[in-house]
Amino acid sequence: MTFLRLLSASAHQNITYNCYQSVAWHDATTNSYDKAIRFLGSNDEEMSYDNNPYIRAALDGCAARKGYQKTILEINTPKVEQVPIVDIMFNDFGEAAQKFGFEVGPACFLG
């Protein structure tokens, strides 16, 4: 990984959050990002909406908390040591009717 990072100018990784009445990124009911997913990068840096400008929601269907939806988060970063993601912290769970699942896409390094 070190050699790959040395040869790369940026890195990319997608995370898909499948939800049922659960927020992944933006919470439209409170108009906040308080329950946004948090990521732990390969460099042990914690990343989320409040501290990383390189994460964006390509699709945020979970924001409305209505039925089955999905949110696709894209990490496009010049800090190549941040990917691949090594851990994810979910913040909107525990209510009786909530469900979620997730898929972590491959880390791509670009020269």
N, C-alpha and C positions, 0 to 999 in steps of 0.2 A: 504494500500500500504506500509506503514512503516514496518509493521510486515513481509510482504512478502519480502521486501528488506533486512531486517535483517537476514532472513534465506537463502538468495541467495548470491552466489559467483560471478555470472555474469548475464548479461541480453542480449537479442537478439530481434531485430525488423527489418523487411524488409519494404522497400518503393519501389513501382513500379511506374515509370514515363513513361506514354505512350505519344509519341511525333510524331509530323509531322514538320520536319525542325526546330527542337528546341533542344538545348543542355541541358542535365541534370547534367552531371558530367565533363567529359573531352571534350574539344572542339578540334577535330582533325584538323580543318581548321586553327586554331591559335596555336595549340599544347600547350594549357594552360587550367587551371582550373578556370579562371577568372569568368566564368558564372555558376560555380557549385552551386547546391542547398545548402541552409543553413537551418539548423534545430535548433529549440529551444527545449531543453530538459526539463524534469519535474523539474529540479533543476535551471531553468532559465539560463542555460549555452548555448551559441550559438556554434553550431558545424558545421564544413564543412571540405573540403579537406585540407585547410591550417592550421587547428588547432586541428584535431582529428584523430589519427592514427587508431581508432577502426571502421571507416567507410570505406568500400571497395565496388567497383562495381563488383558484381557477373556477370553481363552482362551489357555492355555499347553500345547498338545499336544506341543510339541517338547521339553519338559522331560525326558521319559523316554528320549529318543533311540531310539525304537523305530519303525521303518518310516516311512512317509510320514505327516506330520502338518502342523499349522500352528499358529502363534502369532499372536494379534491383540493388538497393543499400542495403547492409547489414550492420547493426550496431551490432557488437558483442563486448560488453564492460564489463570490470570488475567494472566499475563505475555504479552500478545499479541504482543510483539516476538520471541518464541521461534519462532513458526510463520510461514510454512511451513518445514519441515525442508529444509535445503539439502545435507546430506551424511549418510551413514550408514557406520559402521564395524562390520563383522562380525568376531567374535572366535573363532568355533568352526568352522574349516574347515581343510582340508589333509590330512585322513586319506583313504585310498583310497576308502572306501565312502560318504563324505559328499556330499550334494547340497543346494543351497538355491536359492531364488528369493524375490523379494519384490515387493510392490505398495505404493505410497505413495498413500494416499487424498487427497482434496482438503482444503485448509485451510478451515475454516469459522469465521467471526468472528461472535460473538453480542453483541448490544447489551445 
